């Protein structure tokens, strides 16, 4: 019986190709968009972490109760927690760090993302090397022989899948290491790491206030995370009593794997995306329901005759639901094809180093089951409308209505569905507009300096030759002077950061003459720069002067501050000539003299939370020097990327062991800093446009059918002298009224929904008038266009033909 129903339904769709094609496309877009975003939801939120018993793992860190700040675990703290814990079977750690890899110790050095880990971490995660062995306890002791594990892609790309790789040696940061194993393909724990070394030889002599270890605890059988938290809290309190100088106010900070690996804003944006595509699916369902209502209205005589021949009400309802099911099943493959394309496009849009290895986007069996469930649910939802309409009334009523045309009740249902489509489309479009505006605001944001003529990179000073601070300072000075001497270079500087790309330091500041108040300390960012920093960025000194060469290439206690620091730290008093010191910094004993003030240029990455400029203090590079140093070059003219080969050659000449990485123009650095907001805008924008098109199809379909059903009325009106423009306006007004009601309802829904995205928007309010008004106008314009075409057809009705038919 069901097979015959499906056969009949497919034949009916084949004979109504226009209706079938429109309905299938609407459903395919709705299912395709939903499946695409579900692949992201599945890959990020639903798939379990690829570890052994991940629900028994907790992530551990420390929290400062006074400042409400968070940090990792210190190495001495790790030993204390291991010794005292009875609820955890293991506490293992990882500490990310960039590592310089070289095979011969010179000339072929590559800077890679690495991590220092405890010897038992990978066995606790349930991951084994595909070649070689794990670290052993003997590898993870002070003074132990140096061992290294490498990732599968590093083995493939750098070592050309050498089967004899285990036992080979390599220089890591200038120290000889033995390669003991290769990890499985794709494994890059915790996030995109390419080689691992034991942690104890690097951290065993670290102090208690160096909290940089990412810790994982495994619960013993029968123990709960709450019990472990209570125990570790008591242990932290005891440690704080024993070591008040470094641990007072610090307690345990436990988290689940999801909380640790998935920031709240990532979860939030994914759920918002899912909500947006769900709205589009509702719009698609409304469209198909409207189409089915129209088709059912034209088939009322058929259903009445079938009932007269003995078909029961349930039989007719089942046939209609079977037709809806057939539509959904035909739409499903096309929706999956669109989802496959959309998923690949989204995956391609992610920078390769921005997605953790354990997150994958794919249209797999889980996604297929979801799509199938969506298709079946939508078939039931949009199929119920015509089924309910047909199941009402008697045989006589159906025969009479088939002669008269659709009733006003069914017309109201179709009109209500159009209102729903428009309101949901408006919510989706407003969200899209807000994210597009956020992206444009990032793109147009004034950093306080021109990015066009700037080239950036980092160079790492590896090996024992740079263990002394004087050696690092002299090398930075040598590099800057060599680069500035290149043809086409206008200026250059070295710094502990690359502007808007990460780096730098920070801490509390005490201004001379102000009483120190631990409860009301003022914080600021510390940036170590060589002379030429402001000249390279094209920033003018607004008060005082710039660093001299002797000051910038030394440890002279002078500083240039930005206007925000002058306003907040000196509170309206004269800042130039004032003094301050860095509280809690290794140079806390030095009192710095302010020699200049600059505008509030942005040197840290810009984020949606940025509202007011942050106080920033620029000090000579000697105070904030780093082994990985940023180099920024300003070209006199032309493409800044063209200077890259000359700069690389200059660095090799200065020292072949200098490792160059992250070579980008400043424009590229800027785009990378907010790439995700462009992706958000693209996804929400696509969703909004599809919703808009579906709503337009809905308006056009309802008005077209309305004109068809009111042909007699239109003919009589025109026969009695009605102007065609009046008939035109009659139809257009109907469409505009429906859309206007939908817009009003949609604005109300959007005003409730958009505040959920407040923390993801940059320099745009969730109630942004431009977004709300622009989307409303667009919808009304689309309504006029969608209404105009059937309205023109109404004005071409020949009254003579209509009257003859009467």
C-alpha positions in Angstrom: 0.0 0.0 0.0 2.8 2.5 1.0 4.7 1.6 -2.1 1.6 2.4 -4.3 1.2 5.7 -2.4 4.8 6.7 -3.1 4.4 5.7 -6.8 1.3 7.9 -7.1 3.0 10.8 -5.3 6.0 10.7 -7.6 3.8 10.6 -10.6 1.9 13.6 -9.3 5.1 15.5 -8.7 6.3 14.6 -12.2 3.1 16.0 -13.8 3.4 19.2 -11.7 7.0 20.0 -12.5 6.9 23.7 -11.6 5.4 23.1 -8.2 7.7 20.2 -7.5 10.9 22.1 -8.5 10.0 25.1 -6.4 9.2 23.0 -3.3 12.3 20.8 -3.7 14.6 23.8 -4.1 13.1 25.4 -1.0 13.5 22.3 1.1 17.0 21.5 -0.3 18.3 25.0 0.7 16.7 24.7 4.1 18.1 21.2 4.7 21.5 22.0 3.1 22.0 25.1 5.3 21.0 23.2 8.5 23.2 20.2 7.7 26.2 22.5 7.0 25.9 24.2 10.3 25.1 20.9 12.1 28.5 19.6 10.8 30.1 22.4 12.7 28.0 21.8 15.8 28.8 18.1 15.6 32.5 18.6 15.0 32.9 21.2 17.8 30.3 20.5 20.5 29.0 16.9 20.1 31.8 14.6 19.1 33.7 13.3 22.2 37.3 14.2 22.6 39.6 11.6 21.1 41.1 10.6 24.5 40.7 7.5 26.7 37.7 8.0 29.0 37.5 11.7 28.4 34.7 12.1 31.0 37.2 11.1 33.7 39.6 13.9 32.8 39.6 17.3 34.4 41.7 20.3 33.5 43.5 22.0 36.4 44.9 25.5 36.9 45.1 28.1 39.6 42.8 31.1 40.3 43.8 34.3 42.2 40.9 35.1 44.5 42.1 38.7 45.0 42.4 39.7 41.4 40.0 37.1 40.0 42.7 36.2 37.4 43.5 32.7 36.2 46.7 30.9 35.4 48.2 27.5 34.9 50.0 25.4 37.4 53.6 26.0 38.7 56.1 23.1 38.6 56.5 23.0 42.4 52.8 23.2 42.7 52.5 20.2 40.4 54.8 18.1 42.7 52.8 19.2 45.8 49.4 18.2 44.2 50.7 14.9 42.9 52.1 14.0 46.4 48.9 15.0 48.3 46.0 14.0 46.0 44.1 10.9 46.8 41.2 11.4 44.3 43.4 11.7 41.2 45.3 8.7 39.8 47.5 11.0 37.7 48.2 14.7 37.2 50.0 15.3 33.9 51.0 18.7 32.3 51.8 20.4 29.0 53.4 23.7 28.4 53.3 25.2 24.9 56.4 26.9 23.6 57.9 27.7 20.2 60.9 25.4 19.5 63.7 25.8 17.0 64.4 22.6 15.1 67.6 22.0 13.2 69.3 18.8 11.9 72.9 19.9 11.8 72.7 22.8 14.3 73.0 25.6 11.7 71.5 26.9 8.6 68.4 24.7 8.3 66.6 25.8 11.5 62.8 25.8 11.5 60.7 27.4 14.2 57.7 25.2 15.1 54.9 25.0 17.6 56.1 22.7 20.4 55.2 21.6 23.9 57.0 20.4 27.0 55.0 17.5 28.5 55.2 15.1 31.5 56.3 11.6 30.5 53.0 9.9 31.3 50.6 12.4 29.6 50.1 10.6 26.3 49.6 7.1 27.9 47.0 8.8 30.2 45.2 10.2 27.1 45.3 6.7 25.5 47.5 7.7 22.5 50.5 5.8 21.4 53.2 6.5 18.8 53.0 4.8 15.4 56.7 4.5 15.4 59.1 4.3 18.4 58.1 4.7 22.0 56.7 7.1 24.6 58.7 9.1 27.0 59.7 7.2 30.1 60.1 8.4 33.6 63.9 8.4 33.0 63.5 10.9 30.1 61.6 13.3 32.4 64.1 13.9 35.1 66.5 16.8 35.8 69.6 16.4 33.7 68.2 13.5 31.7 69.3 12.8 28.1 67.3 14.9 25.8 64.5 13.1 23.8 61.9 14.4 21.4 58.6 13.1 19.9 57.6 14.5 16.5 54.2 14.7 14.7 53.4 12.6 11.8 53.2 15.5 9.4 56.6 16.8 10.5 58.0 13.3 9.9 56.4 13.2 6.4 57.3 16.7 5.3 60.7 17.4 6.8 62.0 13.9 7.0 60.3 12.5 3.9 58.7 9.6 5.9 62.2 8.2 6.7 61.6 4.6 8.2 64.8 4.9 10.1 63.8 8.2 11.8 63.8 6.7 15.4 67.2 7.2 16.8 68.2 10.1 14.6 69.3 13.3 16.3 68.2 16.8 15.9 69.0 20.1 17.6 66.1 21.6 19.6 66.9 25.2 20.6 70.6 24.5 20.1 70.6 21.3 22.3 71.1 17.9 20.8 68.0 15.6 21.1 67.2 12.1 20.0 64.0 11.4 18.1 62.4 8.5 20.0 59.0 8.3 18.2 56.4 9.5 15.7 52.9 10.3 16.8 49.8 9.1 14.9 48.5 11.0 11.8 46.6 14.1 12.7 47.6 14.0 16.4 48.9 17.5 17.5 47.9 17.7 21.1 46.9 20.1 22.7 46.4 22.4 19.7 48.5 22.1 16.5 51.7 21.1 18.1 54.4 19.4 16.0 57.0 18.2 18.5 57.1 17.4 22.2 60.0 17.4 24.7 59.9 16.3 28.4 58.9 19.1 30.8 61.1 18.4 33.9 64.5 19.2 32.4 63.1 22.6 31.4 61.0 23.4 34.4 62.3 21.7 37.5 64.0 24.8 38.8 61.1 27.2 38.1 59.8 29.2 41.0 56.3 28.9 42.4 55.0 32.1 40.8 55.8 30.8 37.3 52.4 29.3 36.5 52.6 28.1 32.9 51.7 24.4 33.0 48.4 23.2 31.5 47.5 20.3 33.8 45.2 17.3 33.3 44.0 15.2 36.2 42.4 11.7 35.9 39.8 10.8 38.5 40.3 7.5 40.3 37.5 4.9 40.0 34.7 6.0 42.2 36.0 9.6 42.7 33.9 12.5 41.4 35.1 15.9 40.1 33.5 17.6 43.1 35.5 15.4 45.6 38.7 16.2 43.6 37.9 19.9 43.7 37.3 19.9 47.5 40.5 18.0 48.1 42.6 20.2 45.8 41.1 23.3 47.3 42.3 22.1 50.7 45.7 21.3 49.3 46.0 24.8 47.7 45.0 26.4 51.1 47.8 24.5 52.8 50.3 25.5 50.2 49.2 29.1 50.5 49.9 29.0 54.3 53.4 27.4 53.7 54.4 29.8 50.9 52.5 33.0 51.4 54.8 35.1 49.2 53.9 33.3 46.1 50.7 31.4 46.8 48.6 33.6 49.1 45.2 34.1 47.6 45.6 31.3 45.0 43.3 28.3 44.9 42.4 25.5 42.4 40.7 26.2 39.1 39.1 23.0 37.8 37.4 22.8 34.5 35.9 20.2 32.2 37.6 19.4 28.9 34.8 21.3 27.1 35.2 24.4 29.2 39.0 24.3 28.8 39.1 23.7 25.0 36.0 25.5 23.8 35.7 29.2 24.8 32.2 30.4 25.6 32.2 32.7 22.6 32.8 29.8 20.3 29.9 27.8 21.7 27.8 31.0 21.6 28.5 31.8 17.9 27.9 28.2 16.8 24.5 28.1 18.6 23.6 31.4 17.1 24.5 30.0 13.6 22.3 27.0 14.4 19.5 29.3 15.4 19.8 31.3 12.2 19.7 28.3 9.8 16.8 26.9 11.8 14.9 30.1 11.1 15.6 29.6 7.4 14.4 26.0 7.6 11.1 27.3 9.1 10.8 29.8 6.2 11.4 27.0 3.7 8.8 24.8 5.5 6.3 27.7 5.4 6.9 28.1 1.7 6.3 24.5 1.0 3.3 24.4 3.2 1.8 27.3 1.3 2.6 25.6 -2.0 0.9 22.4 -0.8 -2.1 24.4 0.4 -2.5 26.0 -3.0 -2.1 22.6 -4.7 -4.6 21.0 -2.3 -7.1 23.7 -2.9 -7.0 23.0 -6.7 -7.4 19.3 -5.9 -10.5 19.5 -3.7 -12.8 18.2 -6.4 -10.4 15.2 -6.9 -10.4 14.5 -3.2 -14.2 14.8 -3.1 -14.6 12.3 -6.0 -12.2 9.9 -4.4 -14.2 10.1 -1.2 -17.4 9.5 -3.1 -15.8 6.4 -4.6 -15.1 5.0 -1.1 -11.7 6.5 0.0 -11.8 7.2 3.7 -10.6 10.5 5.3 -7.5 8.7 6.7 -6.7 7.3 3.3 -6.7 10.8 1.7 -4.7 12.3 4.6 -2.1 9.5 4.3 -1.8 10.1 0.6 -1.1 13.8 1.2 1.5 13.0 3.9 3.1 10.5 1.5 3.4 13.3 -1.1 5.1 15.5 1.5 7.4 12.6 2.4 8.3 12.1 -1.3 9.2 15.8 -1.6 11.4 15.6 1.5 13.1 12.4 0.2 13.8 13.9 -3.2 15.1 17.1 -1.5 17.4 15.2 0.9 20.2 14.2 -1.6 20.3 17.7 -3.1 20.4 19.2 0.5 23.3 16.8 1.4 25.1 17.9 -1.8 24.7 21.5 -0.8 25.9 20.7 2.7 29.0 18.9 1.4 29.9 22.0 -0.6 29.1 24.3 2.2 31.1 22.3 4.8 34.1 22.2 2.6 33.9 25.9 1.9 33.7 26.7 5.6 36.6 24.3 6.4 38.6 26.0 3.6 37.8 29.4 5.1 39.6 28.5 8.4 43.3 29.4 8.6 45.2 26.1 8.9 46.7 27.0 12.3 43.4 28.2 13.9 41.5 24.9 14.2 42.5 22.3 16.8 43.4 18.9 15.4 40.6 17.2 17.2 37.9 19.3 15.4 36.9 18.1 12.0 34.0 19.2 9.8 32.5 16.5 7.6 29.2 15.2 6.2 29.4 11.8 7.8 26.9 9.2 9.0 26.0 11.4 12.0 25.3 14.3 9.8 23.3 12.1 7.4 21.1 10.9 10.3 20.5 14.5 11.3 19.6 15.5 7.8 17.3 12.5 7.4 15.6 13.4 10.7 15.2 17.0 9.6 13.7 15.9 6.3 11.2 13.6 7.9 10.3 16.2 10.5 9.8 18.9 7.9 7.7 16.5 5.8 5.4 16.0 8.8 5.2 19.7 9.6 4.5 21.1 6.1 2.4 18.1 5.1 0.0 18.6 8.0 -1.4 21.9 6.7 -3.0 20.6 3.5 -4.0 17.3 5.3 -5.8 19.2 8.0 -7.6 21.4 5.4 -8.7 18.5 3.3 -9.8 16.5 6.3 -12.4 19.2 7.2 -15.8 19.5 5.8 -18.2 17.1 4.1 -18.3 15.6 0.6 -20.9 18.2 -0.5 -18.8 21.1 1.0 -15.7 19.9 -0.9 -17.6 19.7 -4.2 -19.1 23.1 -3.8 -15.8 24.7 -2.7 -14.0 23.2 -5.7 -16.4 25.1 -7.9 -16.2 28.4 -6.0 -12.5 28.4 -5.3 -10.6 28.7 -2.0 -12.3 29.9 1.1 -11.3 32.9 3.0 -10.2 30.7 5.9 -7.6 28.9 3.8 -6.5 32.3 2.4 -5.9 33.5 5.9 -3.8 30.4 6.7 -1.6 31.1 3.6 -1.4 34.8 4.5 -0.4 33.9 8.1 2.4 31.6 6.7 3.7 34.5 4.6 3.8 36.7 7.7 5.7 34.0 9.6 8.2 33.7 6.7 8.8 37.4 6.6 9.2 37.8 10.3 11.8 34.9 10.5 13.6 36.2 7.5 13.9 39.6 9.1 15.4 38.2 12.3 18.0 36.3 10.2 18.8 39.3 8.1 19.2 41.6 11.1 21.7 39.1 12.6 23.5 39.0 9.3 23.6 42.7 9.1 25.0 43.1 12.6 27.9 40.6 11.9 28.6 42.2 8.5 28.8 45.6 10.2 31.1 44.1 12.8 33.5 42.8 10.2 33.4 46.1 8.4 34.1 48.0 11.6 37.2 45.8 12.2 38.3 46.4 8.7 37.9 50.2 9.0 39.1 50.5 12.6 41.8 53.2 13.1 44.9 51.6 14.6 46.6 54.9 14.9 49.2 54.0 12.2 49.3 53.1 8.5 49.6 49.4 7.8 50.1 49.6 4.0 53.9 50.2 3.9 54.8 47.7 6.7 56.3 44.3 6.5 56.6 42.1 9.7 58.3 38.9 10.8 59.8 37.3 13.9 63.3 36.2 14.3 64.3 33.7 17.1 67.7 33.8 18.7 68.5 30.2 19.4 71.4 28.5 21.2 73.8 29.2 24.0 75.2 32.2 22.3 72.1 34.2 23.3 71.7 33.1 26.9 73.0 36.5 28.1 70.8 39.6 27.9 73.6 41.7 26.4 74.0 39.2 23.5 70.3 39.4 22.7 70.3 43.2 22.9 73.4 43.5 20.7 71.9 41.1 18.1 68.6 43.1 17.9 70.6 46.3 17.5 72.7 44.7 14.7 69.7 43.4 12.9 67.8 46.7 13.0 70.9 48.6 11.7 71.5 46.1 8.9 67.9 46.1 7.8 67.6 49.9 7.8 70.7 50.1 5.5 68.9 48.1 2.8 67.8 49.9 -0.3 64.1 50.8 -0.2 63.8 50.6 3.6 62.6 53.8 5.3 62.8 52.6 8.9 62.7 49.5 11.0 62.5 48.4 14.7 62.7 45.3 16.9 60.3 44.7 19.7 58.9 42.1 22.1 55.8 42.1 19.9 54.6 42.5 16.3 51.8 45.1 16.4 48.3 43.6 16.6 49.8 40.1 16.3 50.5 39.2 19.9 53.3 39.5 22.3 54.3 42.2 24.7 54.0 42.3 28.5 52.0 44.0 31.2 51.6 44.5 34.9 50.8 47.0 37.6 52.3 50.5 37.8 53.1 52.7 40.8 53.5 56.4 39.9 56.0 58.4 42.0 54.3 60.6 44.5 51.1 58.5 44.6 50.5 56.3 47.6 50.6 52.6 46.7 47.2 51.0 47.2 47.2 47.2 46.6 43.4 47.3 46.4 43.5 49.9 43.6 46.5 49.2 41.5 46.7 50.6 38.0 47.7 48.2 35.2 49.4 48.9 31.9 50.9 47.1 28.9 54.7 47.1 28.6 56.2 47.1 25.2 60.0 46.9 24.7 61.1 48.7 21.5 64.3 49.8 19.8 64.7 53.4 18.5 62.7 54.0 15.3 59.5 52.3 16.6 57.4 55.5 16.3 59.1 56.6 13.1 58.5 53.2 11.5 54.8 53.3 12.3 54.5 56.9 11.3 53.4 58.1 14.8 54.1 61.6 15.9 55.3 62.4 19.4 52.7 64.8 20.9 54.6 65.7 24.0 58.2 65.4 24.9 60.6 63.4 22.7 61.4 60.0 21.3 64.1 57.6 22.5 67.6 58.4 21.5 69.8 55.6 20.0 71.8 55.2 23.2 68.6 54.9 25.2 66.7 52.6 23.0 69.6 50.1 22.6 70.4 50.0 26.3 68.7 49.6 29.7 68.2 53.3 30.3 65.1 53.8 32.6 63.1 56.1 30.3 59.7 55.6 28.8 57.2 56.9 26.3 53.6 56.5 27.2 50.3 56.8 25.3 47.6 59.3 26.1 45.5 56.7 27.9 48.4 56.0 30.3 48.9 59.7 30.8 45.3 60.3 31.6 44.7 57.3 33.8 48.0 57.1 35.7 48.7 60.8 36.1 45.1 61.8 36.4 45.4 65.1 34.5 48.8 66.1 36.0 51.9 66.6 33.8 53.1 63.2 32.8 56.3 64.2 30.9 59.1 64.2 33.5 57.1 62.1 35.9 58.4 58.8 37.3 56.9 55.3 37.8 58.0 51.7 38.5 56.7 48.3 37.3 55.3 46.5 40.3 56.0 42.7 40.4 58.4 43.0 37.4 62.0 41.9 37.6 62.9 45.6 37.0 60.6 46.8 39.8 63.5 48.5 41.5 64.0 50.9 38.6 62.2 54.2 38.5 61.4 55.2 34.9 61.2 58.8 33.7 58.5 59.6 31.1 60.1 61.4 28.2 57.3 61.5 25.7 53.6 61.0 25.0 52.1 59.5 21.8 48.5 59.0 20.5 46.6 55.9 21.5 47.9 53.6 18.8 46.8 50.0 18.9 49.6 47.5 19.4 47.6 44.6 20.8 45.0 42.6 18.8 41.7 44.3 18.6 38.7 42.4 20.0 34.9 43.1 20.5 35.6 43.8 24.2 37.8 46.8 23.2 36.0 50.0 24.2 38.5 52.4 25.7 42.2 52.6 24.7 44.5 50.6 27.1 47.3 52.4 28.9 50.6 51.3 27.2 54.1 52.1 28.3 56.9 51.9 25.8 60.3 51.2 27.3 63.8 50.5 25.8 64.1 47.0 24.2 66.6 46.0 26.8 63.9 45.9 29.5 61.5 43.7 27.5 63.8 41.7 25.3 62.8 38.2 24.1 64.4 35.3 22.3 61.6 35.5 19.8 61.7 39.1 18.6 59.4 41.0 16.3 60.8 42.9 13.4 58.8 45.5 11.6 60.1 47.2 8.4 58.7 50.3 6.6 59.4 50.5 2.9 59.8 53.8 1.1 57.5 52.8 -1.7 55.9 49.9 -3.4 54.8 46.5 -2.1 56.3 45.8 1.4 56.4 42.1 0.6 59.0 42.7 -2.1 61.6 43.5 0.6 61.2 40.1 2.3 64.0 38.2 0.4 66.5 41.0 1.1 65.6 41.1 4.8 65.9 37.3 5.0 69.3 37.4 3.4 70.4 40.1 5.8 69.3 38.1 8.8 71.2 35.0 7.5 74.3 37.2 7.1 74.0 38.5 10.6 73.7 35.0 12.0 72.8 31.8 10.1 71.1 30.4 13.3 68.5 33.2 13.4 65.1 31.5 12.7 62.7 33.6 10.7 58.9 32.9 11.0 55.5 34.5 10.6 56.5 36.6 7.6 53.5 38.8 6.7 52.7 42.3 5.6 50.9 44.3 8.2 47.8 44.3 6.1 47.9 40.5 6.3 48.5 40.6 10.0 45.5 42.8 10.4 43.2 40.6 8.4 44.3 37.5 10.3 43.5 39.2 13.6 39.8 39.3 12.8 39.4 36.6 10.2 36.7 34.8 12.2 34.4 37.8 12.1 34.6 37.8 8.3 33.5 34.1 8.4 30.7 34.9 10.8 29.5 37.7 8.4 29.7 35.4 5.4 27.7 32.6 7.1 25.1 34.8 8.6 24.9 36.8 5.4 24.4 33.7 3.2 21.7 32.5 5.6 20.0 35.9 5.6 20.0 36.1 1.8 18.5 32.6 1.4 15.9 33.5 3.9 15.1 36.7 2.0 14.8 34.8 -1.3 12.5 32.2 0.2 10.3 34.9 1.8 10.1 36.6 -1.6 9.1 33.3 -3.2 6.4 32.9 -0.6 5.0 36.4 -1.1 5.0 35.9 -4.9 3.3 32.5 -4.6 0.5 33.7 -2.3 -0.3 36.7 -4.4 -0.1 34.8 -7.7 -2.6 32.3 -6.4 -4.8 35.1 -5.0 -4.9 36.8 -8.4 -5.8 33.5 -10.0 -8.6 32.9 -7.6 -9.9 36.5 -7.9 -9.8 36.7 -11.7 -13.6 37.0 -11.8 -13.5 39.9 -9.2 -10.8 41.7 -11.2 -12.7 41.3 -14.5 -15.9 42.7 -12.9 -14.1 45.6 -11.4 -12.5 46.5 -14.7 -15.8 46.0 -16.6 -17.4 48.5 -14.2 -14.7 51.1 -15.0 -12.0 50.4 -12.5 -8.6 51.9 -13.6 -5.9 49.2 -14.1 -3.7 51.2 -11.7 -6.3 50.7 -9.0 -6.3 46.9 -9.6 -2.5 47.0 -9.6 -2.5 48.8 -6.2 -5.1 46.4 -4.8 -2.7 43.5 -5.3 0.5 45.3 -4.4 -1.2 46.6 -1.2 -2.1 43.1 -0.2 1.5 42.0 -0.4 2.9 45.1 1.3 0.4 44.7 4.2 1.4 41.0 4.7 5.1 41.9 4.6 4.5 45.0 6.9 2.9 42.8 9.5 5.7 40.3 9.2 8.3 43.1 9.5 6.6 44.5 12.7 6.6 41.0 14.3 10.1 40.3 13.1 11.4 43.6 14.6 10.0 42.6 17.9 11.6 39.1 17.8 14.9 40.6 16.7 15.0 43.1 19.5 14.7 40.2 21.9 17.2 37.9 20.1 20.0 40.2 19.1 21.2 41.0 22.7 22.4 37.4 22.9 25.2 38.4 20.5 26.2 41.6 22.3 29.7 40.3 23.3 30.4 39.2 19.7 29.7 42.6 18.1 32.3 45.3 17.6 31.4 49.0 17.7 27.8 48.2 16.8 24.8 48.0 19.1 22.6 44.9 19.1 19.8 47.4 18.6 21.6 49.1 15.7 19.0 51.4 14.0 20.8 51.2 10.7 20.6 47.4 10.6 17.0 47.2 11.7 15.8 50.0 9.3 17.9 48.8 6.4 16.6 45.2 6.6 13.0 46.4 7.0 13.3 48.6 3.9 14.9 45.7 1.9 12.1 43.4 2.9 9.4 46.0 1.9 11.1 46.6 -1.4 11.3 42.9 -2.1 7.6 42.6 -1.2 6.8 45.3 -3.7 8.8 43.6 -6.4 7.3 40.2 -5.6 3.8 41.7 -5.5 4.2 43.7 -8.7 4.5 40.7 -11.1 1.2 39.1 -10.2 -0.4 42.6 -9.9 0.6 43.3 -13.6 -1.0 40.0 -14.5 -4.2 41.1 -12.8 -4.4 44.3 -14.8 -4.3 42.2 -18.0 -7.5 40.4 -17.2 -9.9 40.7 -20.2 -13.3 41.7 -18.6 -15.2 40.4 -21.7 -13.7 37.0 -21.4 -14.6 36.9 -17.7 -18.2 38.0 -18.2 -18.7 35.5 -21.0 -17.5 32.8 -18.6 -20.2 33.9 -16.2 
